[in-house]
Amino acid sequence: MLPLASDEIRAKFLQFYADRGHTVLPSASLIPEDPTVLLTIAGMLPFKPIFLGQQEAPVPRATTAQKCIRTNDIENVGRTARHHTFFEMLGNFSFGDYFKKEAIAWGWELVTGVFGIPPARLAVSVYLTDDEAYGIWRETIGVPAARICRLGDDNFWAAGPTGPCGPCSEIYYDFHPERGDANIDLEDDSRFLEIYNLVFMELNRDANGQLTPLAQQNIDTGLGLERMAQVLQGVPNNYETDGLWPLLQKTAALAGRDYRESDAQTQRSCKTVGDHIRAVTHLIADGVTASNVGRGYVLRRLLRRVVRHGRLVGIDGPFAAEVAQTAIALGEKAYPNLRERESVVLTEIEREETRFLQTLDRGEKLLAEILDRPETQQTQRIAGTDVFVLYDTYGFPWELTAEMAEEQGLTVDLEGFQAEMAAQQERAKAARVAVDVTGKMAWSALAKDNEATVFVGYHDLTAAATVVAIAPTATSQVQFLLDRTPFYAESGGQVGDRGYVAAGETLVRVDDVQKDGAYFVHIGEVLRGQLQVGDRVTARVGTPERRRTQAHHSATHLLQAALKSLVDPSIGQAGSLVDGDRLRFDFHWSRPLTPEEVVAVEQQVNQWVMDGHRATVAVMP
């Protein structure tokens, strides 16, 4: 076998398939375009629309080194030889071009010919009913029958509960060929390691679990870089390969320890820090910031586990950014954005770590008190209310509390925690101003026989319309629906239009417009006369105020573009307020702007305004 470095393994893989007509494509971001998944979890995910027939393939064959994140086995990180949150998947893909015969032959040639693994060290699996794949392995490649195993569901691959899927065939490395070929068990982790998965993507599973053939037969493969590195570098686990080992050494050194001489718990914590820091650096480099929702929560959870495991090995104070610098150095050759966004990565890590350290001591003391309570010892369970306090007050993700409890042989009351979370959300709702300006309970009945409101206000600020519903009221205040309207209803941060509605002697001042489903609810005051259902009216928006509001709305988009261009492309909108007098733009970022950045952004926006670009109006489908 060739003792190759990780960078060499990646390069040889991509070159092998490039020589066979595959286009080398860059890794996609960890933030996927696919809305059904939170993070990029597999090498095939960027190609899912192609496999589903929703997009045309840009090339018939492709090969990639794809960065991936999975957290479903996070509790096993550091405990097993090969579980990770961040990993690289090397893959070759065919979009209706070649199929099983070529995929199997090339996979075998790569593993045995390029990487030099002796055939006697390999075994393969096929899906239970896949006689075609079995025949290729046995008759074309010449693998002994005893080293071809038919497996069930484990050899039917899918990226998730829905989407492209199909039978697969896997190549395994045998650590102990001297044990012979009788009764081979590929699930024996002490002997076999899966290194290459060949997926014959020919089916699609819908939300009901139904399988239907894809429009074309495709190939999706995955070779785990870390696993192949373990085999070729002859080390006992993935963590001691050249892509991870320096991170373990750095963590141990910061704790004043020798990793090799440390106990199992210390080694596990060093592995956890190394794995998670690698994931964190890539997540932030791809634009994720810590938060309590979605992928931001994944980042925060990983970073807080880093901090805690650093404490467990004896590191006091901030340290994660220093380990992250090692991760950047290890990964920058394959992923240059790590170095390009180094300052953003380190700033976000330092900010989040400092924030958690401020409450960690108090949280750990409270948890120790909870663990010592008689009721906790009696039930061997941490109450949901206590899990909630640790989360809400001290920033402990419930998973972290559960992990710490498990170390003491205890469980947590997850249902009770979720009930506390739900109660907090209800309290938050009740604390808001409870004014139903749109009369939502009434509109569902009043408007049930009417079509959705037609909005004409992109082109016309005055329109003839018919009153189709009015909410009953004993005052001059009125809420009503028109069949068509030029009034913009509050949305996207922009306030509702103001203006007047007139019918003969009747005049209504419109003070606000809100959306209620498909209806635009006009809210105002009857200045004279009486408004009735069926009245033909003229609806007129206040032109000067609308024009100012439009300008401010456009300015928010220009402002976001300038921030992304001049400050950081990962900046994302968090909210906005747009009315005729002012605008406010909220955005996610790790620090305030410097005075110089404020000036630069202001100048850029003003320059774009002065350029006088033509604005066009189009209603998109």
VENLIN-V499316 format. One record per backbone hydrogen bond with DSSP energy under -0.5 kcal/mol. CO is the residue of the C=O (numbers start at 1). NH is the residue of the N-H. E is the energy in kcal/mol with one decimal. If there is no record, write none. Layout:
{{CO & NH & E} {CO & NH & E}}
This chain:
{{1 & 3 & -0.5} {2 & 4 & -2.1} {5 & 9 & -2.3} {6 & 10 & -2.4} {7 & 11 & -2.2} {8 & 12 & -2.7} {9 & 13 & -2.2} {10 & 14 & -2.2} {11 & 15 & -2.4} {12 & 16 & -2.3} {13 & 17 & -1.8} {14 & 18 & -2.2} {15 & 19 & -2.4} {17 & 20 & -0.8} {17 & 22 & -2.2} {18 & 21 & -1.3} {22 & 24 & -0.5} {23 & 25 & -0.6} {23 & 63 & -2.2} {30 & 32 & -0.9} {30 & 40 & -1.8} {34 & 37 & -1.2} {39 & 41 & -0.7} {40 & 69 & -2.5} {42 & 45 & -1.0} {44 & 47 & -1.9} {45 & 48 & -1.7} {47 & 50 & -0.7} {47 & 51 & -2.3} {48 & 52 & -2.1} {49 & 54 & -2.6} {49 & 55 & -1.3} {50 & 53 & -1.3} {60 & 95 & -2.6} {61 & 23 & -2.1} {62 & 93 & -3.2} {63 & 25 & -2.3} {64 & 66 & -0.5} {64 & 91 & -2.6} {66 & 89 & -2.8} {68 & 87 & -1.8} {71 & 74 & -1.5} {73 & 76 & -1.9} {74 & 77 & -1.2} {76 & 79 & -1.7} {76 & 80 & -1.8} {81 & 238 & -2.5} {83 & 78 & -0.6} {85 & 70 & -2.5} {87 & 68 & -2.5} {88 & 90 & -0.6} {88 & 225 & -2.2} {89 & 66 & -2.7} {90 & 223 & -3.2} {91 & 64 & -2.1} {92 & 221 & -1.1} {93 & 62 & -2.2} {94 & 96 & -0.9} {94 & 219 & -2.0} {99 & 103 & -2.4} {100 & 104 & -2.7} {101 & 105 & -2.1} {102 & 106 & -2.9} {103 & 107 & -2.1} {104 & 108 & -2.3} {105 & 109 & -2.3} {106 & 110 & -2.7} {107 & 111 & -2.1} {108 & 112 & -2.6} {109 & 113 & -2.4} {109 & 114 & -1.2} {110 & 114 & -0.7} {110 & 115 & -2.3} {111 & 117 & -2.1} {115 & 2 & -1.7} {118 & 121 & -2.3} {119 & 122 & -1.9} {121 & 174 & -3.3} {123 & 172 & -3.4} {124 & 149 & -2.5} {125 & 170 & -0.9} {126 & 151 & -2.9} {127 & 130 & -2.1} {129 & 131 & -1.8} {130 & 134 & -1.8} {131 & 135 & -2.5} {132 & 136 & -1.9} {133 & 137 & -2.4} {134 & 138 & -2.5} {135 & 139 & -3.0} {135 & 140 & -0.8} {136 & 140 & -1.1} {136 & 141 & -2.3} {137 & 142 & -0.9} {137 & 143 & -2.5} {144 & 147 & -1.8} {145 & 148 & -1.7} {147 & 124 & -2.7} {147 & 149 & -0.5} {149 & 126 & -2.4} {149 & 151 & -0.6} {151 & 128 & -2.0} {152 & 155 & -2.3} {153 & 156 & -1.9} {155 & 168 & -2.4} {157 & 166 & -1.8} {163 & 205 & -2.5} {164 & 159 & -0.9} {165 & 202 & -1.0} {165 & 203 & -2.3} {166 & 157 & -2.3} {167 & 200 & -2.8} {169 & 198 & -3.1} {170 & 125 & -2.0} {171 & 195 & -2.8} {171 & 196 & -1.5} {172 & 123 & -1.7} {173 & 175 & -0.7} {173 & 193 & -1.9} {176 & 179 & -1.7} {177 & 180 & -2.0} {181 & 184 & -0.8} {184 & 186 & -0.6} {185 & 188 & -1.8} {187 & 189 & -1.3} {188 & 191 & -1.8} {188 & 192 & -3.0} {191 & 175 & -3.4} {193 & 173 & -3.2} {195 & 224 & -0.6} {196 & 171 & -3.0} {196 & 198 & -0.5} {197 & 199 & -0.7} {197 & 222 & -2.3} {198 & 169 & -2.5} {198 & 200 & -0.5} {199 & 201 & -1.2} {199 & 220 & -2.3} {200 & 202 & -1.0} {201 & 218 & -2.6} {202 & 214 & -2.1} {203 & 165 & -2.5} {204 & 206 & -0.5} {204 & 212 & -2.1} {205 & 163 & -2.7} {206 & 209 & -2.1} {210 & 206 & -2.1} {212 & 204 & -2.4} {217 & 96 & -0.8} {218 & 201 & -1.2} {219 & 94 & -1.9} {220 & 199 & -2.7} {222 & 197 & -2.5} {222 & 224 & -0.5} {223 & 90 & -2.7} {224 & 228 & -2.4} {225 & 229 & -2.4} {226 & 230 & -1.9} {227 & 231 & -2.0} {228 & 232 & -2.8} {229 & 233 & -2.5} {230 & 234 & -0.7} {230 & 235 & -1.5} {231 & 234 & -0.7} {237 & 240 & -1.2} {238 & 241 & -1.6} {241 & 244 & -1.6} {241 & 245 & -3.1} {244 & 247 & -1.2} {244 & 248 & -1.4} {245 & 249 & -2.4} {246 & 250 & -2.3} {247 & 251 & -2.2} {248 & 252 & -2.5} {249 & 253 & -2.5} {250 & 254 & -2.2} {251 & 255 & -1.2} {252 & 257 & -3.0} {253 & 256 & -1.6} {257 & 259 & -0.6} {258 & 261 & -0.8} {258 & 262 & -0.6} {259 & 262 & -1.4} {263 & 267 & -2.3} {264 & 268 & -2.4} {265 & 269 & -2.2} {266 & 270 & -2.4} {267 & 271 & -2.3} {268 & 272 & -2.3} {269 & 273 & -2.6} {270 & 274 & -2.5} {271 & 275 & -2.8} {272 & 276 & -2.7} {273 & 277 & -2.6} {274 & 278 & -1.6} {275 & 279 & -1.8} {276 & 280 & -3.0} {277 & 281 & -2.6} {278 & 282 & -1.6} {279 & 283 & -2.4} {280 & 284 & -2.6} {281 & 285 & -2.2} {282 & 286 & -1.6} {283 & 288 & -2.4} {284 & 287 & -1.8} {293 & 296 & -1.0} {293 & 297 & -1.0} {294 & 297 & -0.9} {294 & 298 & -1.4} {295 & 299 & -2.1} {296 & 291 & -1.4} {296 & 300 & -2.3} {297 & 301 & -2.9} {298 & 302 & -2.3} {299 & 303 & -2.5} {300 & 304 & -2.3} {301 & 305 & -1.7} {302 & 306 & -2.0} {303 & 307 & -2.3} {304 & 308 & -2.0} {305 & 309 & -2.7} {306 & 310 & -2.1} {307 & 311 & -2.0} {308 & 312 & -2.1} {309 & 313 & -1.1} {310 & 315 & -2.8} {311 & 314 & -1.4} {314 & 316 & -0.6} {319 & 322 & -0.8} {319 & 323 & -1.5} {320 & 324 & -2.4} {321 & 325 & -1.5} {322 & 326 & -0.9} {323 & 327 & -1.8} {324 & 328 & -2.6} {325 & 329 & -2.0} {326 & 330 & -2.0} {327 & 331 & -1.8} {328 & 332 & -1.8} {331 & 335 & -2.5} {335 & 338 & -2.1} {336 & 339 & -0.8} {336 & 340 & -2.1} {337 & 341 & -2.0} {339 & 342 & -1.4} {341 & 345 & -2.7} {342 & 346 & -2.8} {343 & 347 & -2.2} {344 & 348 & -2.3} {345 & 349 & -2.2} {346 & 350 & -2.7} {347 & 351 & -2.5} {348 & 352 & -2.4} {349 & 353 & -2.7} {350 & 354 & -2.4} {351 & 355 & -2.0} {352 & 356 & -1.9} {353 & 357 & -2.5} {354 & 358 & -1.4} {356 & 359 & -1.1} {356 & 360 & -1.5} {357 & 361 & -0.8} {359 & 363 & -2.5} {360 & 364 & -2.9} {361 & 365 & -2.1} {362 & 366 & -2.4} {363 & 367 & -2.6} {364 & 368 & -2.2} {365 & 369 & -2.0} {366 & 370 & -2.6} {367 & 371 & -2.6} {368 & 372 & -1.4} {369 & 373 & -0.7} {370 & 373 & -0.9} {373 & 377 & -2.4} {374 & 378 & -2.6} {375 & 379 & -2.2} {376 & 380 & -2.1} {376 & 381 & -0.9} {380 & 411 & -1.6} {381 & 383 & -0.5} {382 & 413 & -2.5} {383 & 387 & -2.0} {384 & 388 & -2.1} {385 & 389 & -2.1} {386 & 390 & -2.2} {387 & 391 & -1.7} {388 & 392 & -3.6} {389 & 393 & -2.6} {389 & 394 & -0.9} {390 & 394 & -0.6} {390 & 396 & -2.6} {391 & 395 & -0.9} {395 & 397 & -0.8} {397 & 400 & -1.1} {397 & 401 & -1.8} {398 & 402 & -2.6} {399 & 403 & -2.1} {400 & 404 & -2.4} {401 & 405 & -2.4} {402 & 406 & -2.4} {403 & 407 & -1.5} {404 & 408 & -0.6} {405 & 408 & -1.3} {405 & 410 & -2.7} {406 & 409 & -1.9} {411 & 382 & -2.6} {412 & 414 & -1.5} {413 & 417 & -1.9} {414 & 418 & -2.6} {415 & 419 & -2.0} {416 & 420 & -2.0} {417 & 421 & -2.3} {418 & 422 & -2.3} {419 & 423 & -2.2} {420 & 424 & -2.2} {421 & 425 & -2.0} {422 & 426 & -1.9} {423 & 427 & -2.1} {424 & 428 & -2.3} {425 & 429 & -1.9} {426 & 430 & -2.3} {427 & 431 & -1.5} {428 & 432 & -0.6} {429 & 432 & -1.0} {433 & 435 & -1.5} {434 & 436 & -0.6} {435 & 437 & -1.5} {436 & 439 & -1.1} {439 & 442 & -1.2} {439 & 443 & -2.0} {440 & 444 & -1.2} {442 & 445 & -1.1} {442 & 446 & -2.7} {443 & 447 & -2.7} {445 & 448 & -0.8} {447 & 450 & -1.9} {453 & 455 & -0.6} {454 & 456 & -0.6} {454 & 485 & -2.7} {456 & 459 & -1.3} {456 & 460 & -2.4} {461 & 541 & -2.9} {463 & 539 & -3.0} {465 & 537 & -2.9} {466 & 468 & -0.5} {466 & 483 & -1.9} {467 & 534 & -2.9} {469 & 481 & -2.7} {476 & 526 & -2.7} {478 & 524 & -2.6} {479 & 471 & -2.8} {480 & 522 & -2.7} {481 & 468 & -2.1} {481 & 469 & -1.1} {483 & 454 & -2.0} {485 & 456 & -2.7} {485 & 457 & -0.7} {488 & 497 & -2.4} {491 & 494 & -2.1} {493 & 578 & -3.1} {494 & 491 & -1.6} {498 & 542 & -2.9} {499 & 510 & -2.7} {500 & 540 & -3.3} {501 & 508 & -2.9} {502 & 538 & -2.8} {503 & 506 & -2.2} {506 & 503 & -2.2} {507 & 527 & -2.4} {507 & 528 & -1.4} {508 & 501 & -2.5} {508 & 510 & -0.6} {509 & 511 & -0.6} {509 & 525 & -2.1} {510 & 499 & -1.9} {512 & 523 & -2.8} {513 & 490 & -2.5} {514 & 521 & -3.4} {516 & 519 & -1.7} {518 & 453 & -1.7} {519 & 516 & -2.6} {519 & 521 & -0.7} {520 & 522 & -0.7} {521 & 514 & -2.2} {522 & 480 & -2.1} {523 & 511 & -2.4} {523 & 512 & -1.7} {524 & 478 & -2.4} {525 & 509 & -2.7} {525 & 527 & -0.7} {528 & 507 & -2.1} {532 & 535 & -1.9} {535 & 467 & -2.3} {535 & 537 & -0.6} {537 & 465 & -2.4} {537 & 539 & -0.5} {538 & 502 & -2.3} {538 & 540 & -0.5} {539 & 463 & -2.1} {540 & 500 & -2.6} {541 & 543 & -0.8} {542 & 546 & -2.2} {543 & 547 & -2.6} {544 & 548 & -2.0} {545 & 549 & -2.6} {546 & 550 & -3.1} {547 & 551 & -2.2} {548 & 552 & -2.2} {549 & 553 & -2.5} {550 & 554 & -2.6} {551 & 555 & -2.1} {552 & 556 & -1.6} {553 & 557 & -1.3} {554 & 558 & -2.1} {555 & 559 & -2.8} {556 & 560 & -2.3} {557 & 561 & -2.2} {558 & 562 & -2.5} {559 & 563 & -2.5} {560 & 564 & -2.4} {561 & 565 & -2.1} {562 & 566 & -3.0} {563 & 567 & -2.1} {563 & 568 & -2.1} {568 & 571 & -1.7} {572 & 588 & -2.7} {575 & 586 & -2.8} {577 & 584 & -2.5} {578 & 495 & -2.7} {582 & 579 & -2.2} {584 & 577 & -2.2} {584 & 586 & -0.5} {586 & 574 & -2.8} {586 & 575 & -1.2} {588 & 572 & -0.7} {594 & 598 & -2.2} {595 & 599 & -2.1} {596 & 600 & -2.3} {597 & 601 & -2.6} {598 & 602 & -2.5} {599 & 603 & -2.6} {600 & 604 & -2.1} {601 & 605 & -2.5} {602 & 606 & -2.4} {603 & 607 & -2.1} {604 & 608 & -2.3} {605 & 609 & -2.2} {606 & 610 & -2.6} {607 & 611 & -1.7} {608 & 612 & -0.5} {608 & 613 & -0.7} {609 & 612 & -1.3} {618 & 620 & -0.7}}
